[in-house]
Every structure is written in C-alpha cells, then in structure tokens.
C-alpha cells in the first residue's frame, strides 16, 4: 500500500505551527496555520441503519514557504528558500527571517 496515502506531519516549532505533506515526490511546507474559510466533508459516524453520517471540518492553511512539484523541480516563495535538507535546517532558515 506504499504510496497510496500521503505522508503528513504537523506540529509547532519555536511558536510557529507547521504542516508538511509529501506524496509521489511532490511536497509542501506551510507555516503559521490559520482557518481558511474552506470546509471538507468528513465521515462522522454510522447511523443505526448502517448509512454513513457526515460532518464538516474547517481546513487550516498557512503560508507556503517551500514546495516541490515534479514537473517544475524545486520552487520556493519570496523567502528564496532553494533547498531544505532537513526540517531542522528549514526552521533555522525561517527563524532567521522572522526577526
């Protein structure tokens, strides 16, 4: 089943929330997540007759600070982040530019 679902990480580093998603060699990193005003339908449970119950969840999004698209190679935002070999070096770069 490898490759059928994306690898996703989220958390907080030095007071900045982050989200990382990778699938099929394409990835992106978002910082400072906030409500987006966009909603996704979610499975909330099952009714007694076996039919699904649905709900909605608001999606968070942040500033995309780095992304890689297979068709375009490595792309970056205005921070000119060209390469991040580790998550630690990425956040060191972000921390330097947030002061």
Backbone bond lengths (Angstrom), bond angles and torsions (degrees), N, CA, C in turn:
res aa  C-N    CA-C-N  psi(-1)  N-CA   C-N-CA  omega(-1)  CA-C   N-CA-C  phi
1 X - - - 1.443 - - 1.524 111.40 -
2 X 1.300 118.36 1.85 1.460 120.29 -179.12 1.520 109.93 -57.68
3 X 1.329 116.11 136.78 1.447 121.38 178.24 1.515 115.12 89.81
4 X 1.330 118.23 -8.87 1.456 119.70 -179.13 1.521 112.65 -81.73
5 X 1.303 117.11 -22.57 1.464 120.66 178.65 1.525 108.58 -126.25
6 X 1.330 117.84 149.18 1.464 119.71 -179.44 1.524 111.62 -74.52
7 X 1.328 115.15 154.73 1.461 120.27 169.00 1.518 106.07 -87.31
8 X 1.331 116.77 129.58 1.458 121.22 -177.41 1.520 109.49 -134.91
9 X 1.316 115.82 137.21 1.462 122.43 174.46 1.515 107.24 -130.78
10 X 1.321 116.27 145.96 1.460 120.25 169.67 1.515 107.95 -145.93
11 X 1.309 115.49 160.50 1.453 119.86 -178.94 1.510 110.75 168.49
12 X 1.325 114.50 -155.25 1.457 120.69 -178.75 1.522 109.23 -141.65
13 X 1.334 116.05 137.10 1.459 123.11 176.32 1.518 107.67 -135.42
14 X 1.322 116.59 124.88 1.471 122.17 178.22 1.524 112.54 49.33
15 X 1.324 116.83 42.29 1.455 121.46 176.29 1.520 115.08 80.71
16 X 1.323 118.03 2.44 1.467 122.08 178.54 1.525 108.95 -108.80
17 X 1.333 117.21 124.45 1.458 119.68 173.00 1.526 107.77 -75.02
18 X 1.340 116.19 149.43 1.458 119.78 178.79 1.519 110.95 -141.90
19 X 1.330 114.92 159.36 1.461 122.85 175.66 1.519 107.42 -141.58
20 X 1.325 116.16 130.45 1.458 122.84 177.88 1.523 107.92 -123.16
21 X 1.317 116.73 135.60 1.472 121.46 177.20 1.522 108.53 -138.88
22 X 1.351 115.43 131.88 1.465 121.26 177.53 1.520 108.79 -133.90
23 X 1.312 114.78 136.32 1.465 120.27 174.48 1.526 108.86 -156.28
24 X 1.318 116.41 129.37 1.465 122.78 177.34 1.530 112.44 54.66
25 X 1.331 117.47 37.88 1.458 121.08 177.17 1.515 115.05 81.84
26 X 1.313 118.12 -3.87 1.464 121.37 175.03 1.515 107.92 -101.94
27 X 1.325 117.39 138.46 1.459 120.17 -178.87 1.522 110.97 -147.66
28 X 1.342 114.51 163.36 1.468 120.71 175.05 1.519 108.91 -150.73
29 X 1.322 114.97 153.35 1.460 122.38 176.57 1.519 107.53 -127.67
30 X 1.335 115.54 126.91 1.461 121.98 178.47 1.524 108.70 -115.79
31 X 1.328 116.58 142.59 1.467 122.87 178.27 1.515 110.39 -119.41
32 X 1.327 115.12 155.19 1.467 123.52 175.10 1.532 110.96 54.67
33 X 1.330 114.76 64.26 1.463 121.75 -177.87 1.521 111.49 -64.99
34 X 1.333 115.66 145.15 1.463 122.46 178.96 1.528 108.21 -151.16
35 X 1.329 117.62 159.93 1.471 119.73 178.23 1.527 110.57 -57.58
36 X 1.325 116.06 138.11 1.465 120.58 -175.09 1.523 113.74 -97.88
37 X 1.344 116.77 -17.16 1.454 119.29 -172.90 1.522 112.49 84.19
38 X 1.331 117.29 -0.96 1.462 123.33 177.18 1.522 108.50 -103.71
39 X 1.317 116.02 144.35 1.461 120.82 -176.51 1.522 110.24 -124.48
40 X 1.328 115.05 149.66 1.463 122.03 175.67 1.518 108.87 -119.98
41 X 1.305 116.00 143.92 1.462 121.18 176.07 1.528 108.20 -76.65
42 X 1.318 116.62 133.99 1.461 121.56 -178.67 1.522 110.09 -124.84
43 X 1.303 115.74 154.20 1.457 121.31 173.64 1.521 107.10 -82.48
44 X 1.335 116.80 118.09 1.466 121.62 -175.01 1.522 112.70 -100.74
45 X 1.316 117.53 -13.47 1.458 120.05 -178.67 1.515 110.63 157.05
46 X 1.311 114.34 -164.29 1.458 120.86 -179.29 1.521 109.42 -129.82
47 X 1.316 116.46 132.60 1.462 121.48 175.32 1.529 109.57 -69.87
48 X 1.335 116.53 165.01 1.468 121.10 -178.68 1.529 112.55 -61.95
49 X 1.341 116.64 -23.02 1.467 119.36 178.28 1.533 112.58 -89.53
50 X 1.336 116.50 5.96 1.461 120.92 177.31 1.513 115.29 90.61
51 X 1.325 117.83 -5.43 1.465 120.02 178.71 1.526 109.46 -79.55
52 X 1.312 116.79 151.19 1.466 119.60 -177.32 1.528 112.56 -74.69
53 X 1.327 115.06 147.30 1.466 122.78 170.40 1.523 106.84 -102.93
54 X 1.305 116.19 136.73 1.458 120.29 -179.40 1.517 110.53 -116.44
55 X 1.313 115.06 153.85 1.448 122.57 174.51 1.519 108.36 -136.65
56 X 1.318 115.81 -172.99 1.460 121.33 176.34 1.510 109.06 -128.63
57 X 1.319 115.22 146.31 1.458 121.38 176.78 1.521 107.84 -130.87
58 X 1.334 115.98 131.04 1.463 118.67 176.67 1.520 109.01 -74.39
59 X 1.313 115.85 136.12 1.456 121.56 -179.68 1.519 110.24 -89.36
60 X 1.318 115.75 138.57 1.460 121.55 173.82 1.521 108.48 -93.92
61 X 1.319 116.07 149.28 1.459 120.56 172.82 1.513 108.09 -144.81
62 X 1.310 115.55 156.56 1.454 120.88 -179.82 1.514 110.06 -131.90
63 X 1.311 114.54 -173.95 1.457 120.30 176.35 1.522 107.87 -75.41
64 X 1.318 117.09 124.53 1.464 120.59 177.93 1.520 107.23 -76.54
65 X 1.333 115.46 113.61 1.462 119.10 -177.68 1.516 112.24 -98.30
66 X 1.328 117.35 -17.87 1.464 120.37 176.73 1.519 108.18 -159.85
67 X 1.326 115.32 144.78 1.449 119.28 174.60 1.510 109.10 -153.39
68 X 1.316 114.73 156.39 1.462 121.03 176.22 1.516 107.66 -131.74
69 X 1.316 114.73 122.45 1.454 121.30 175.10 1.521 107.30 -110.52
70 X 1.295 117.62 135.84 1.467 120.35 -178.20 1.521 111.77 -61.59
71 X 1.299 118.19 -31.47 1.460 120.27 -177.75 1.520 112.54 -80.33
72 X 1.342 117.34 -25.48 1.459 120.57 -175.65 1.518 113.83 -113.31
73 X 1.323 118.56 4.03 1.455 119.06 -175.49 1.509 109.99 71.50
74 X 1.309 116.64 -149.74 1.458 121.71 -177.40 1.515 109.62 -87.56
75 X 1.317 116.80 125.46 1.456 122.46 177.95 1.516 107.90 -116.50
76 X 1.300 118.26 160.79 1.456 120.35 179.80 1.513 109.94 -150.41
77 X 1.324 114.79 162.27 1.456 120.63 177.48 1.519 109.38 -81.61
78 X 1.324 116.46 -167.47 1.455 121.24 -176.48 1.521 113.25 -66.75
79 X 1.337 117.93 -7.42 1.466 119.11 176.87 1.520 111.56 -76.18
80 X 1.324 117.10 -3.44 1.467 122.82 179.14 1.514 112.33 57.05
81 X 1.298 116.02 37.95 1.451 120.39 177.78 1.521 107.69 -78.03
82 X 1.296 117.10 111.51 1.460 120.98 -174.59 1.520 113.20 -91.87
83 X 1.305 117.26 -33.13 1.451 118.65 -174.03 1.511 108.60 -156.86
84 X 1.305 117.08 140.06 1.461 121.35 175.42 1.519 107.20 -131.40
85 X 1.316 116.40 109.32 1.458 119.08 -177.00 1.513 111.41 -82.56
86 X 1.324 117.18 -25.88 1.460 120.65 175.95 1.513 108.68 -142.60
87 X 1.314 116.04 158.45 1.461 119.98 176.70 1.519 109.74 -61.20
88 X 1.327 117.57 -36.73 1.464 121.06 179.17 1.512 112.59 -60.88
89 X 1.330 117.95 -44.54 1.460 119.64 179.86 1.517 110.71 -68.02
90 X 1.317 117.71 -32.48 1.455 121.28 177.10 1.519 110.53 -62.79
91 X 1.340 116.87 -48.92 1.450 118.98 -178.23 1.519 112.21 -70.14
92 X 1.323 118.52 -27.54 1.462 120.13 172.93 1.523 109.12 -63.55
93 X 1.328 117.18 -41.14 1.461 122.03 177.92 1.530 110.76 -63.42
94 X 1.319 117.07 -45.78 1.463 121.62 -179.91 1.517 110.32 -63.16
95 X 1.335 116.72 -43.89 1.457 120.82 -179.67 1.523 110.88 -60.65
96 X 1.329 118.02 -40.89 1.462 121.46 178.77 1.522 111.77 -61.63
97 X 1.327 117.68 -33.63 1.462 121.20 -176.52 1.525 113.81 -92.88
98 X 1.327 117.60 -5.23 1.463 119.39 -179.32 1.523 112.04 -93.94
99 X 1.298 117.14 -1.84 1.481 120.49 -178.96 1.499 112.24 -88.81
